[in-house]
Amino acid sequence: MISSDTELDILERIHHTQSVIRQRDLARIIGLSLGMTNAILKRLAQKGLLQVRKVNNRNIQYVVSSKGMTEIARRSYRYLKRTIKNVVYYKEAIDRLIGEAAGQGYRRLALVGASDLDFIVELFCDKHHVSYEQVPAAPAGRDPGAESATFVLYSENTRPANKNANNHASLRFLFSAQTLQSTDRRAANRDNRLADFAASQNGVQTRQ
């Protein structure tokens, strides 16, 4: 089954590619088979999101239509909303983690790897009076937390080198735990609402 995300990925690739792009190159970039890529391109053209222009006997040019541009803009807006929501959702967990690290005596935090939330980490480091440093990656055989009073935080895009160290944490695992807690809270709220409803129904039946 062809997902709408895959279709929009191809639309964006075509839009951001200034030169003529071949189906084979597009398939390689997206990571799909040539046949699947061809099917998606035909479907996009049928939807009016893509225009097909014949350059010569061997080459075909794909151009994103105005309708296709609207779809790309909508996707970008949805992504922006989701990103903002995630920042609000996770900032409390990051604040709590850094606050706990500061309470344990850590005075320096090393964020390992690129992170979309590095500015949030830096903000709460400043709040809790912890010096902040971002390192591209942990060098092989070297522990970023070896320095005195240093807490190591791996980004959501970096695999932790030492999961068992007390002064190591991972945004990826932190986010997973936060998601589970949120799910548990929603489930608990749902159960409470059901219990309240059942109790109200019992009361109605008793009065009858």
MDTraj code that builds the backbone (N, CA, C; nanometers):
import mdtraj as md
import numpy as np

residues = "MET ILE SER SER ASP THR GLU LEU ASP ILE LEU GLU ARG ILE HIS HIS THR GLN SER VAL ILE ARG GLN ARG ASP LEU ALA ARG ILE ILE GLY LEU SER LEU GLY MET THR ASN ALA ILE LEU LYS ARG LEU ALA GLN LYS GLY LEU LEU GLN VAL ARG LYS VAL ASN ASN ARG ASN ILE GLN TYR VAL VAL SER SER LYS GLY MET THR GLU ILE ALA ARG ARG SER TYR ARG TYR LEU LYS ARG THR ILE LYS ASN VAL VAL TYR TYR LYS GLU ALA ILE ASP ARG LEU ILE GLY GLU ALA ALA GLY GLN GLY TYR ARG ARG LEU ALA LEU VAL GLY ALA SER ASP LEU ASP PHE ILE VAL GLU LEU PHE CYS ASP LYS HIS HIS VAL SER TYR GLU GLN VAL PRO ALA ALA PRO ALA GLY ARG ASP PRO GLY ALA GLU SER ALA THR PHE VAL LEU TYR SER GLU ASN THR ARG PRO ALA ASN LYS ASN ALA ASN ASN HIS ALA SER LEU ARG PHE LEU PHE SER ALA GLN THR LEU GLN SER THR ASP ARG ARG ALA ALA ASN ARG ASP ASN ARG LEU ALA ASP PHE ALA ALA SER GLN ASN GLY VAL GLN THR ARG GLN".split()
xyz = np.array([
    [0.0845, -0.1204, 0.0000],
    [0.0000, 0.0000, 0.0000],
    [0.0879, 0.1252, 0.0000],
    [0.0544, 0.2207, -0.0863],
    [0.1325, 0.3430, -0.0988],
    [0.0804, 0.4452, 0.0017],
    [0.1666, 0.4927, 0.0906],
    [0.1242, 0.5891, 0.1916],
    [0.1316, 0.7304, 0.1366],
    [0.0504, 0.8188, 0.1965],
    [0.0523, 0.9591, 0.1554],
    [0.1858, 1.0237, 0.1886],
    [0.2523, 0.9765, 0.2956],
    [0.3844, 1.0298, 0.3307],
    [0.4854, 1.0015, 0.2212],
    [0.4794, 0.8801, 0.1639],
    [0.5718, 0.8448, 0.0556],
    [0.5463, 0.9320, -0.0665],
    [0.4198, 0.9541, -0.0970],
    [0.3861, 1.0398, -0.2108],
    [0.4401, 1.1810, -0.1900],
    [0.4230, 1.2343, -0.0696],
    [0.4695, 1.3701, -0.0419],
    [0.6209, 1.3780, -0.0372],
    [0.6862, 1.2698, 0.0052],
    [0.8330, 1.2650, 0.0013],
    [0.8818, 1.2817, -0.1423],
    [0.8179, 1.2110, -0.2333],
    [0.8573, 1.2196, -0.3745],
    [0.8276, 1.3584, -0.4294],
    [0.7127, 1.4149, -0.3942],
    [0.6799, 1.5506, -0.4382],
    [0.7861, 1.6499, -0.3932],
    [0.8264, 1.6393, -0.2674],
    [0.9262, 1.7326, -0.2147],
    [1.0611, 1.7140, -0.2817],
    [1.0989, 1.5887, -0.3082],
    [1.2257, 1.5622, -0.3760],
    [1.2259, 1.6263, -0.5142],
    [1.1164, 1.6109, -0.5864],
    [1.1075, 1.6680, -0.7211],
    [1.1093, 1.8203, -0.7141],
    [1.0383, 1.8753, -0.6167],
    [1.0313, 2.0209, -0.6042],
    [1.1680, 2.0816, -0.5732],
    [1.2460, 2.0152, -0.4888],
    [1.3751, 2.0698, -0.4477],
    [1.4886, 2.0348, -0.5451],
    [1.4597, 1.9543, -0.6457],
    [1.5602, 1.9206, -0.7471],
    [1.5410, 2.0118, -0.8676],
    [1.6375, 2.0988, -0.8898],
    [1.6234, 2.1971, -0.9972],
    [1.6384, 2.1348, -1.1357],
    [1.7259, 2.0356, -1.1486],
    [1.7504, 1.9742, -1.2792],
    [1.6514, 1.8600, -1.3027],
    [1.6538, 1.8073, -1.4250],
    [1.5683, 1.6934, -1.4597],
    [1.6167, 1.5710, -1.3826],
    [1.5241, 1.5031, -1.3163],
    [1.5597, 1.3856, -1.2376],
    [1.4953, 1.2624, -1.2992],
    [1.5735, 1.1563, -1.3097],
    [1.5227, 1.0333, -1.3697],
    [1.4494, 0.9495, -1.2652],
    [1.3581, 0.8646, -1.3153],
    [1.2853, 0.7759, -1.2242],
    [1.3814, 0.6882, -1.1448],
    [1.4851, 0.6395, -1.2107],
    [1.5802, 0.5500, -1.1446],
    [1.6523, 0.6217, -1.0302],
    [1.6910, 0.7469, -1.0554],
    [1.7583, 0.8241, -0.9503],
    [1.6621, 0.8537, -0.8354],
    [1.5371, 0.8849, -0.8689],
    [1.4362, 0.9131, -0.7679],
    [1.4098, 0.7898, -0.6817],
    [1.4027, 0.6739, -0.7466],
    [1.3803, 0.5485, -0.6739],
    [1.4945, 0.5206, -0.5771],
    [1.6170, 0.5482, -0.6202],
    [1.7337, 0.5246, -0.5353],
    [1.7340, 0.6191, -0.4157],
    [1.6975, 0.7452, -0.4374],
    [1.6966, 0.8438, -0.3298],
    [1.5905, 0.8098, -0.2252],
    [1.4719, 0.7730, -0.2726],
    [1.3600, 0.7431, -0.1827],
    [1.3758, 0.6060, -0.1188],
    [1.4464, 0.5143, -0.1883],
    [1.4643, 0.3802, -0.1350],
    [1.3532, 0.2843, -0.1732],
    [1.2920, 0.3069, -0.2922],
    [1.1863, 0.2196, -0.3412],
    [1.2295, 0.1543, -0.4716],
    [1.1547, 0.0532, -0.5105],
    [1.1839, -0.0107, -0.6389],
    [1.1436, 0.0824, -0.7520],
    [1.1992, 0.0575, -0.8689],
    [1.1682, 0.1404, -0.9853],
    [1.0201, 0.1290, -1.0210],
    [0.9655, 0.0063, -1.0119],
    [0.8243, -0.0142, -1.0437],
    [0.7326, 0.0607, -0.9485],
    [0.7639, 0.0574, -0.8189],
    [0.6840, 0.1278, -0.7196],
    [0.6919, 0.2784, -0.7397],
    [0.8113, 0.3281, -0.7699],
    [0.8291, 0.4712, -0.7946],
    [0.7475, 0.5154, -0.9143],
    [0.7493, 0.4355, -1.0204],
    [0.6717, 0.4661, -1.1410],
    [0.5228, 0.4713, -1.1090],
    [0.4757, 0.3767, -1.0269],
    [0.3338, 0.3726, -0.9898],
    [0.2946, 0.4968, -0.9106],
    [0.3831, 0.5405, -0.8200],
    [0.3541, 0.6589, -0.7392],
    [0.3506, 0.7840, -0.8264],
    [0.4444, 0.7958, -0.9190],
    [0.4478, 0.9118, -1.0084],
    [0.3202, 0.9199, -1.0918],
    [0.2730, 0.8063, -1.1410],
    [0.1482, 0.8037, -1.2178],
    [0.0302, 0.8465, -1.1314],
    [0.0303, 0.7993, -1.0080],
    [-0.0789, 0.8335, -0.9163],
    [-0.0781, 0.9825, -0.8835],
    [0.0403, 1.0386, -0.8634],
    [0.0518, 1.1819, -0.8350],
    [0.0034, 1.2649, -0.9537],
    [0.0347, 1.2193, -1.0729],
    [-0.0100, 1.2894, -1.1933],
    [-0.1623, 1.2818, -1.2065],
    [-0.2195, 1.1657, -1.1752],
    [-0.3647, 1.1491, -1.1817],
    [-0.4362, 1.2387, -1.0808],
    [-0.3723, 1.2615, -0.9667],
    [-0.4306, 1.3482, -0.8645],
    [-0.4142, 1.4967, -0.8980],
    [-0.3365, 1.5258, -1.0001],
    [-0.3121, 1.6647, -1.0369],
    [-0.2041, 1.7312, -0.9552],
    [-0.1277, 1.6520, -0.8793],
    [-0.0212, 1.7073, -0.7960],
    [0.1105, 1.7200, -0.8719],
    [0.1186, 1.6537, -0.9855],
    [0.2428, 1.6465, -1.0611],
    [0.2118, 1.6609, -1.2103],
    [0.2939, 1.7380, -1.2779],
    [0.2823, 1.7528, -1.4228],
    [0.3975, 1.6804, -1.4905],
    [0.3687, 1.6111, -1.5981],
    [0.4690, 1.5342, -1.6710],
    [0.4954, 1.6027, -1.8047],
    [0.6208, 1.6367, -1.8278],
    [0.6600, 1.7041, -1.9520],
    [0.7672, 1.6222, -2.0236],
    [0.7469, 1.5997, -2.1485],
    [0.8428, 1.5222, -2.2270],
    [0.9529, 1.6144, -2.2782],
    [1.0761, 1.5911, -2.2318],
    [1.1891, 1.6734, -2.2736],
    [1.2381, 1.6299, -2.4108],
    [1.2577, 1.4996, -2.4268],
    [1.2954, 1.4410, -2.5553],
    [1.2490, 1.2954, -2.5551],
    [1.2968, 1.2176, -2.6524],
    [1.2523, 1.0787, -2.6625],
    [1.2962, 0.9925, -2.5438],
    [1.3970, 1.0366, -2.4712],
    [1.4502, 0.9541, -2.3626],
    [1.4205, 1.0098, -2.2244],
    [1.3969, 1.1393, -2.2155],
    [1.3829, 1.2019, -2.0838],
    [1.2451, 1.2643, -2.0640],
    [1.1946, 1.2493, -1.9428],
    [1.0680, 1.3095, -1.9013],
    [1.0940, 1.3970, -1.7798],
    [1.0382, 1.5161, -1.7815],
    [1.0555, 1.6074, -1.6689],
    [0.9281, 1.6090, -1.5836],
    [0.9486, 1.5986, -1.4516],
    [0.8366, 1.6036, -1.3583],
    [0.8371, 1.7391, -1.2887],
    [0.7218, 1.8048, -1.2892],
    [0.7097, 1.9372, -1.2281],
    [0.5937, 1.9350, -1.1305],
    [0.6200, 1.9833, -1.0100],
    [0.5144, 1.9899, -0.9084],
    [0.4151, 2.0987, -0.9472],
    [0.2877, 2.0635, -0.9514],
    [0.1831, 2.1585, -0.9879],
    [0.1519, 2.2504, -0.8710],
    [0.0680, 2.3521, -0.8972],
    [0.0282, 2.4432, -0.7891],
    [-0.0482, 2.3678, -0.6812],
    [-0.1274, 2.2694, -0.7221],
    [-0.1989, 2.1858, -0.6252],
    [-0.0998, 2.1050, -0.5408],
    [0.0058, 2.0552, -0.6069],
    [0.1089, 1.9814, -0.5354],
    [0.1829, 2.0697, -0.4362],
    [0.2075, 2.1958, -0.4748],
    [0.2738, 2.2900, -0.3849],
    [0.1889, 2.3154, -0.2602],
    [0.0578, 2.3200, -0.2791],
    [-0.0328, 2.3389, -0.1656],
    [-0.0230, 2.2211, -0.0686],
    [-0.0141, 2.0998, -0.1224],
    [-0.0022, 1.9810, -0.0385],
    [0.1285, 1.9808, 0.0397],
    [0.2373, 2.0243, -0.0253],
    [0.3668, 2.0327, 0.0427],
    [0.3598, 2.1344, 0.1569],
    [0.2938, 2.2484, 0.1301],
    [0.2807, 2.3521, 0.2329],
    [0.1988, 2.3012, 0.3510],
    [0.0936, 2.2262, 0.3232],
    [0.0115, 2.1705, 0.4305],
    [0.0921, 2.0737, 0.5155],
    [0.1741, 1.9927, 0.4481],
    [0.2550, 1.8963, 0.5224],
    [0.3556, 1.9696, 0.6104],
    [0.4178, 2.0747, 0.5561],
    [0.5153, 2.1510, 0.6344],
    [0.4491, 2.2129, 0.7567],
    [0.3259, 2.2603, 0.7391],
    [0.2530, 2.3198, 0.8511],
    [0.2211, 2.2153, 0.9573],
    [0.1780, 2.0953, 0.9135],
    [0.1497, 1.9878, 1.0083],
    [0.2759, 1.9466, 1.0827],
    [0.3893, 1.9423, 1.0107],
    [0.5163, 1.9060, 1.0746],
    [0.5554, 2.0103, 1.1786],
    [0.5339, 2.1385, 1.1444],
    [0.5684, 2.2455, 1.2376],
    [0.4826, 2.2359, 1.3638],
    [0.3534, 2.2111, 1.3472],
    [0.2647, 2.1974, 1.4626],
    [0.3065, 2.0796, 1.5493],
    [0.3427, 1.9668, 1.4839],
    [0.3837, 1.8488, 1.5584],
    [0.5135, 1.8745, 1.6333],
    [0.6053, 1.9481, 1.5697],
    [0.7337, 1.9794, 1.6337],
    [0.7130, 2.0674, 1.7567],
    [0.6286, 2.1701, 1.7432],
    [0.6008, 2.2598, 1.8557],
    [0.5352, 2.1818, 1.9690],
    [0.4427, 2.0933, 1.9337],
    [0.3748, 2.0122, 2.0345],
    [0.4743, 1.9246, 2.1089],
    [0.5714, 1.8666, 2.0339],
    [0.6722, 1.7818, 2.0970],
    [0.7609, 1.8610, 2.1917],
    [0.7957, 1.9833, 2.1516],
    [0.8792, 2.0668, 2.2373],
    [0.8081, 2.0934, 2.3697],
    [0.6808, 2.1304, 2.3623],
    [0.6027, 2.1567, 2.4837],
    [0.5897, 2.0293, 2.5664],
    [0.5724, 1.9170, 2.4972],
    [0.5484, 1.7887, 2.5636],
    [0.6720, 1.7407, 2.6393],
    [0.7910, 1.7606, 2.5800],
    [0.9120, 1.7032, 2.6380],
    [0.9915, 1.7998, 2.7263],
    [0.9611, 1.9278, 2.7199],
    [1.0446, 2.0234, 2.7938],
    [1.0400, 1.9986, 2.9441],
    [0.9243, 1.9552, 2.9949],
    [0.9145, 1.9274, 3.1374],
    [1.0043, 1.8108, 3.1773],
    [1.0121, 1.7086, 3.0907],
    [1.0972, 1.5933, 3.1205],
    [1.2444, 1.6337, 3.1185],
    [1.2833, 1.7190, 3.0236],
    [1.4217, 1.7651, 3.0149],
    [1.4559, 1.8526, 3.1348],
    [1.3633, 1.9402, 3.1718],
    [1.3827, 2.0268, 3.2882],
    [1.4031, 1.9421, 3.4135],
    [1.3207, 1.8405, 3.4304],
    [1.3303, 1.7544, 3.5487],
    [1.4616, 1.6768, 3.5512],
    [1.5028, 1.6251, 3.4343],
    [1.6265, 1.5481, 3.4267],
    [1.7474, 1.6332, 3.4644],
    [1.7565, 1.7534, 3.4064],
    [1.8715, 1.8398, 3.4335],
    [1.8676, 1.8898, 3.5774],
    [1.7480, 1.9161, 3.6281],
    [1.7343, 1.9574, 3.7673],
    [1.7828, 1.8497, 3.8629],
    [1.7494, 1.7240, 3.8330],
    [1.7957, 1.6122, 3.9160],
    [1.9469, 1.5959, 3.9072],
    [2.0018, 1.6125, 3.7863],
    [2.1471, 1.6022, 3.7700],
    [2.2183, 1.7108, 3.8497],
    [2.1640, 1.8325, 3.8447],
    [2.2234, 1.9425, 3.9218],
    [2.2140, 1.9144, 4.0713],
    [2.1022, 1.8570, 4.1144],
    [2.0849, 1.8240, 4.2547],
    [2.1814, 1.7178, 4.3036],
    [2.2310, 1.6348, 4.2110],
    [2.3276, 1.5307, 4.2457],
    [2.4718, 1.5806, 4.2383],
    [2.4883, 1.7080, 4.2072],
    [2.6220, 1.7660, 4.2096],
    [2.6894, 1.7820, 4.0748],
    [2.6215, 1.7485, 3.9667],
    [2.6824, 1.7666, 3.8336],
    [2.6780, 1.9141, 3.7966],
    [2.7909, 1.9643, 3.7483],
    [2.8017, 2.1057, 3.7142],
    [2.8277, 2.1275, 3.5651],
    [2.8362, 2.0201, 3.4912],
    [2.8586, 2.0312, 3.3468],
    [2.7752, 1.9242, 3.2764],
    [2.7126, 1.9617, 3.1645],
    [2.6364, 1.8658, 3.0838],
    [2.6925, 1.8636, 2.9428],
    [2.7211, 1.7434, 2.8947],
    [2.7690, 1.7260, 2.7577],
    [2.6593, 1.6591, 2.6757],
    [2.6054, 1.7322, 2.5795],
    [2.5040, 1.6758, 2.4893],
    [2.5769, 1.6148, 2.3704],
    [2.5636, 1.4839, 2.3551],
    [2.6373, 1.4114, 2.2511],
    [2.5483, 1.3910, 2.1291],
    [2.5936, 1.4428, 2.0151],
    [2.5206, 1.4251, 1.8901],
    [2.4265, 1.5409, 1.8608],
    [2.3863, 1.5505, 1.7338],
    [2.2952, 1.6570, 1.6911],
    [2.1545, 1.6307, 1.7440],
    [2.0898, 1.7360, 1.7911],
    [1.9550, 1.7228, 1.8468],
    [1.8696, 1.8402, 1.8021],
    [1.7424, 1.8128, 1.7719],
    [1.6483, 1.9190, 1.7380],
    [1.6074, 1.9983, 1.8612],
    [1.6402, 1.9458, 1.9790],
    [1.5999, 2.0101, 2.1033],
    [1.7191, 2.0612, 2.1827],
    [1.8313, 2.0848, 2.1143],
    [1.9513, 2.1299, 2.1850],
    [1.9292, 2.2641, 2.2551],
    [1.8464, 2.3518, 2.1947],
    [1.8224, 2.4824, 2.2569],
    [1.7421, 2.4680, 2.3860],
    [1.6573, 2.3644, 2.3926],
    [1.5825, 2.3390, 2.5156],
    [1.6766, 2.2901, 2.6257],
    [1.7678, 2.1996, 2.5880],
    [1.8658, 2.1480, 2.6839],
    [1.9521, 2.2621, 2.7362],
    [1.9984, 2.3476, 2.6461],
    [2.0833, 2.4603, 2.6874],
    [2.0064, 2.5562, 2.7780],
    [1.8793, 2.5781, 2.7480],
    [1.7966, 2.6684, 2.8293],
    [1.7873, 2.6204, 2.9736],
    [1.7621, 2.4906, 2.9919],
    [1.7451, 2.4385, 3.1276],
    [1.8789, 2.4177, 3.1984],
    [1.9860, 2.4011, 3.1224],
    [2.1186, 2.4017, 3.1840],
    [2.1447, 2.5374, 3.2483],
    [2.1098, 2.6426, 3.1764],
    [2.1272, 2.7779, 3.2299],
    [2.0384, 2.7989, 3.3523],
    [1.9170, 2.7465, 3.3460],
    [1.8237, 2.7613, 3.4584],
    [1.8781, 2.6951, 3.5843],
    [1.9409, 2.5793, 3.5701],
    [1.9888, 2.5034, 3.6859],
    [2.1382, 2.5252, 3.7131],
    [2.1963, 2.6269, 3.6468],
    [2.3363, 2.6649, 3.6691],
    [2.4316, 2.5484, 3.6395],
    [2.4070, 2.4834, 3.5273],
    [2.4933, 2.3751, 3.4791],
    [2.5541, 2.4204, 3.3475],
    [2.6863, 2.4128, 3.3351],
    [2.7491, 2.4543, 3.2105],
    [2.7130, 2.3553, 3.0995],
    [2.6944, 2.4095, 2.9802],
    [2.6459, 2.3288, 2.8676],
    [2.7515, 2.3202, 2.7583],
    [2.7671, 2.2006, 2.7053],
    [2.8578, 2.1803, 2.5916],
    [2.7985, 2.0737, 2.4998],
    [2.8010, 2.1008, 2.3709],
    [2.7538, 2.0014, 2.2745],
    [2.8730, 1.9461, 2.1983],
    [2.8821, 1.8136, 2.1951],
    [2.9921, 1.7482, 2.1237],
    [2.9321, 1.6683, 2.0082],
    [2.9964, 1.6695, 1.8914],
    [2.9405, 1.6019, 1.7730],
    [2.9136, 1.4539, 1.7960],
    [3.0100, 1.3850, 1.8546],
    [2.9952, 1.2419, 1.8815],
    [3.1006, 1.2003, 1.9821],
    [3.0713, 1.0921, 2.0515],
    [3.1690, 1.0437, 2.1490],
    [3.2815, 0.9708, 2.0770],
    [3.4072, 1.0172, 2.0887],
    [3.5189, 0.9488, 2.0236],
    [3.5308, 0.8049, 2.0729],
    [3.5721, 0.7167, 1.9847],
    [3.5849, 0.5746, 2.0206],
    [3.6816, 0.5579, 2.1377],
    [3.6371, 0.4847, 2.2383],
    [3.7208, 0.4571, 2.3537],
    [3.7293, 0.5702, 2.4535],
    [3.6562, 0.6786, 2.4297],
    [3.6623, 0.7920, 2.5219],
    [3.5230, 0.8197, 2.5776],
    [3.5125, 0.8328, 2.7071],
    [3.3857, 0.8583, 2.7731],
    [3.3696, 1.0082, 2.7934],
    [3.2675, 1.0712, 2.7315],
    [3.2486, 1.2160, 2.7508],
    [3.2223, 1.2523, 2.8957],
    [3.1820, 1.1528, 2.9755],
    [3.1530, 1.1795, 3.1158],
    [3.2687, 1.1531, 3.2088],
    [3.3872, 1.1321, 3.1513],
    [3.5039, 1.1024, 3.2337],
    [3.5487, 1.2240, 3.3136],
    [3.5205, 1.3437, 3.2615],
    [3.5592, 1.4645, 3.3348],
    [3.4771, 1.4765, 3.4628],
    [3.5352, 1.5384, 3.5607],
    [3.4720, 1.5512, 3.6917],
    [3.3413, 1.6293, 3.6833],
    [3.2391, 1.5818, 3.7551],
    [3.1091, 1.6482, 3.7673],
    [3.0409, 1.6717, 3.6332],
    [3.0602, 1.5784, 3.5402],
    [3.0002, 1.5907, 3.4064],
    [2.8877, 1.4891, 3.3878],
    [2.7738, 1.5381, 3.3444],
    [2.6597, 1.4522, 3.3125],
    [2.6483, 1.4441, 3.1604],
    [2.6360, 1.3227, 3.1086],
    [2.6326, 1.3014, 2.9638],
    [2.4894, 1.2748, 2.9206],
    [2.4427, 1.3507, 2.8218],
    [2.3091, 1.3326, 2.7669],
    [2.3210, 1.3059, 2.6170],
    [2.2803, 1.1872, 2.5754],
    [2.2848, 1.1519, 2.4329],
    [2.1593, 1.2044, 2.3633],
    [2.1787, 1.2577, 2.2437],
    [2.0654, 1.3123, 2.1695],
    [1.9717, 1.2007, 2.1247],
    [1.8545, 1.2402, 2.0759],
    [1.7564, 1.1429, 2.0274],
    [1.8034, 1.0716, 1.9009],
    [1.9111, 1.1238, 1.8397],
    [1.9627, 1.0650, 1.7161],
    [2.0918, 0.9866, 1.7371],
    [2.1361, 0.9742, 1.8618],
    [2.2649, 0.9113, 1.8908],
    [2.2464, 0.7910, 1.9821],
    [2.3100, 0.6811, 1.9461],
    [2.3030, 0.5608, 2.0287],
    [2.3951, 0.5764, 2.1498],
    [2.3443, 0.5548, 2.2694],
    [2.4287, 0.5698, 2.3894],
    [2.5449, 0.4711, 2.3891],
    [2.6630, 0.5195, 2.4268],
    [2.7806, 0.4330, 2.4311],
    [2.7867, 0.3556, 2.5624],
    [2.7296, 0.4114, 2.6680],
    [2.7333, 0.3470, 2.7991],
    [2.5978, 0.3636, 2.8665],
    [2.5127, 0.2627, 2.8550],
    [2.3768, 0.2727, 2.9078],
    [2.3711, 0.2564, 3.0589],
    [2.4736, 0.1946, 3.1165],
    [2.4681, 0.1591, 3.2577],
    [2.5322, 0.2613, 3.3508],
    [2.6026, 0.3586, 3.2949],
    [2.6690, 0.4578, 3.3800],
    [2.5652, 0.5474, 3.4466],
    [2.5914, 0.5806, 3.5726],
    [2.4969, 0.6631, 3.6481],
    [2.4884, 0.8057, 3.5950],
    [2.5962, 0.8521, 3.5322],
    [2.5968, 0.9899, 3.4836],
    [2.5678, 0.9979, 3.3333],
    [2.4995, 0.8974, 3.2794],
    [2.4613, 0.8965, 3.1385],
    [2.3097, 0.8862, 3.1260],
    [2.2530, 0.9577, 3.0281],
    [2.1101, 0.9478, 2.9984],
    [2.0917, 0.9689, 2.8486],
    [1.9743, 0.9354, 2.7993],
    [1.9464, 0.9463, 2.6562],
    [1.8120, 1.0138, 2.6352],
    [1.8085, 1.1135, 2.5461],
    [1.6816, 1.1773, 2.5131],
    [1.5852, 1.0777, 2.4495],
    [1.6406, 0.9834, 2.3739],
    [1.5554, 0.8826, 2.3087],
    [1.4795, 0.8014, 2.4127],
    [1.5506, 0.7536, 2.5151],
    [1.4863, 0.6747, 2.6194],
    [1.3968, 0.7617, 2.7077],
    [1.4399, 0.8859, 2.7293],
    [1.3598, 0.9789, 2.8086],
    [1.2254, 1.0034, 2.7414],
    [1.2278, 1.0218, 2.6094],
    [1.1052, 1.0464, 2.5349],
    [1.0149, 0.9236, 2.5362],
    [1.0751, 0.8047, 2.5263],
    [0.9969, 0.6812, 2.5301],
    [0.9259, 0.6670, 2.6639],
    [0.9981, 0.6968, 2.7721],
    [0.9389, 0.6888, 2.9061],
    [0.8283, 0.7917, 2.9221],
    [0.8510, 0.9120, 2.8675],
    [0.7510, 1.0178, 2.8784],
    [0.6252, 0.9800, 2.8019],
    [0.6424, 0.9172, 2.6859],
    [0.5279, 0.8739, 2.6052],
    [0.4480, 0.7681, 2.6795],
    [0.5185, 0.6737, 2.7435],
    [0.4500, 0.5686, 2.8198],
    [0.3732, 0.6280, 2.9371],
    [0.4354, 0.7264, 3.0044],
    [0.3675, 0.7904, 3.1174],
    [0.2418, 0.8623, 3.0712],
    [0.2524, 0.9286, 2.9558],
    [0.1364, 0.9991, 2.9019],
    [0.0257, 0.9013, 2.8657],
    [0.0655, 0.7878, 2.8061],
    [-0.0326, 0.6855, 2.7710],
    [-0.1005, 0.6306, 2.8951],
    [-0.0201, 0.6083, 3.0011],
    [-0.0763, 0.5583, 3.1267],
    [-0.1738, 0.6592, 3.1866],
    [-0.1379, 0.7878, 3.1789],
    [-0.2267, 0.8900, 3.2339],
    [-0.3579, 0.8952, 3.1573],
    [-0.3473, 0.8876, 3.0216],
    [-0.4699, 0.8897, 2.9416],
    [-0.5571, 0.7687, 2.9725],
    [-0.4931, 0.6529, 2.9905],
    [-0.5687, 0.5316, 3.0227],
    [-0.6355, 0.5447, 3.1596],
    [-0.5613, 0.6011, 3.2557],
    [-0.6167, 0.6191, 3.3900],
    [-0.7343, 0.7163, 3.3868],
    [-0.7200, 0.8249, 3.3100],
    [-0.8291, 0.9216, 3.2990],
    [-0.9518, 0.8580, 3.2347],
    [-0.9259, 0.7757, 3.1328],
    [-1.0366, 0.7071, 3.0658],
    [-1.1069, 0.6119, 3.1621],
    [-1.0287, 0.5372, 3.2417],
    [-1.0872, 0.4448, 3.3384],
    [-1.1677, 0.5206, 3.4441],
    [-1.1164, 0.6360, 3.4859],
    [-1.1884, 0.7162, 3.5846],
    [-1.3218, 0.7659, 3.5291],
    [-1.3188, 0.8087, 3.4018],
    [-1.4433, 0.8555, 3.3406],
    [-1.5445, 0.7426, 3.3297],
    [-1.4950, 0.6230, 3.2932],
    [-1.5842, 0.5081, 3.2841],
    [-1.6426, 0.4717, 3.4209],
    [-1.5562, 0.4786, 3.5241],
    [-1.6025, 0.4482, 3.6592],
    [-1.7073, 0.5494, 3.7046],
    [-1.6837, 0.6785, 3.6739],
    [-1.7794, 0.7821, 3.7110],
    [-1.9125, 0.7614, 3.6392],
    [-1.9009, 0.7234, 3.5113],
    [-2.0228, 0.6993, 3.4344],
    [-2.0997, 0.5807, 3.4912],
    [-2.0272, 0.4728, 3.5247],
    [-2.0917, 0.3543, 3.5801],
    [-2.1582, 0.3870, 3.7138],
    [-2.0886, 0.4668, 3.7941],
    [-2.1446, 0.5048, 3.9239],
    [-2.2705, 0.5879, 3.9061],
    [-2.2674, 0.6797, 3.8080],
    [-2.3855, 0.7629, 3.7841],
    [-2.5029, 0.6790, 3.7351],
    [-2.4735, 0.5780, 3.6526],
    [-2.5780, 0.4900, 3.6033],
    [-2.6368, 0.4066, 3.7164],
    [-2.5503, 0.3598, 3.8053],
    [-2.5978, 0.2844, 3.9210],
    [-2.6873, 0.3700, 4.0083],
    [-2.6513, 0.4961, 4.0222],
    [-2.7330, 0.5873, 4.1022],
    [-2.8696, 0.6082, 4.0413],
    [-2.8716, 0.6197, 3.9101],
    [-2.9988, 0.6359, 3.8394],
    [-3.0857, 0.5133, 3.8595],
    [-3.0243, 0.3942, 3.8460],
    [-3.0983, 0.2697, 3.8620],
    [-3.1505, 0.2545, 4.0032],
    [-3.0682, 0.2982, 4.1027],
    [-3.1109, 0.2876, 4.2430],
    [-3.2304, 0.3759, 4.2706],
    [-3.2279, 0.5010, 4.2156],
    [-3.3381, 0.5936, 4.2372],
    [-3.4658, 0.5431, 4.1715],
    [-3.4485, 0.4727, 4.0562],
    [-3.5648, 0.4178, 3.9894],
    [-3.6234, 0.3042, 4.0738],
])
top = md.Topology()
chain = top.add_chain()
for i, resn in enumerate(residues, 1):
    res = top.add_residue(resn, chain, resSeq=i)
    for name in ("N", "CA", "C"):
        top.add_atom(name, md.element.get_by_symbol(name[0]), res)
traj = md.Trajectory(xyz[None], top)
